[in-house]
Amino acid sequence: MPGEFGDWNRDYGGTDRSTAGGVWFNLYPLRLPWLNDRPEVNYTLTHRHDQFVGVSGSRRSIADVVCRIIADPSLGANDSLGIGDPTTEGATRPVY
């Protein structure tokens, strides 16, 4: 990372994850669809560079993914998880 923030990041966190004293955190970027209030948990997870599936997803599905990450922090760590309902694939607008 260039610039002052990159300098601060290297000074504070070390130069890589193996630096003794460096502090590193896992990142969990989540790509969310348009949310709906459907009472179901139904989603497909996609990863960085995968095409997103669906145009909508239930709030319960998003909560399920977050709970799974809390239970298993390796799930999606430093990835980019897309969360979408596959039954909404191909829809031209959000499905509520």
C-alpha positions, 0 to 999 in steps of 0.5 A: 500500500503506497503513501503515508497510510502504507508507511504507518501500516508497515510500521504498526503491523510489520511487513508481512504476517510472519513479522514477530510483533506485527499485528494482523487481522483477517478481513471479511469483505462481503458482497451483498445483494439487494436484501429481502425479508423472506423467512428462508436461508438459501444462498450460494457463496461465491469467492473473489473473481467468481461471478456473483449469483442472484440479484437478491438474498434474505437477511436470514441468509446473510446472518447465517453466513456471518454466524458461520464466519464467527464459528469458523474464522477461516471461512472467507478470511481475506477473500471476497464472499458474494452471498446471493439467492440462486433462485433469483439468478437472471431476474432483471430487478431485486426480488423482494 
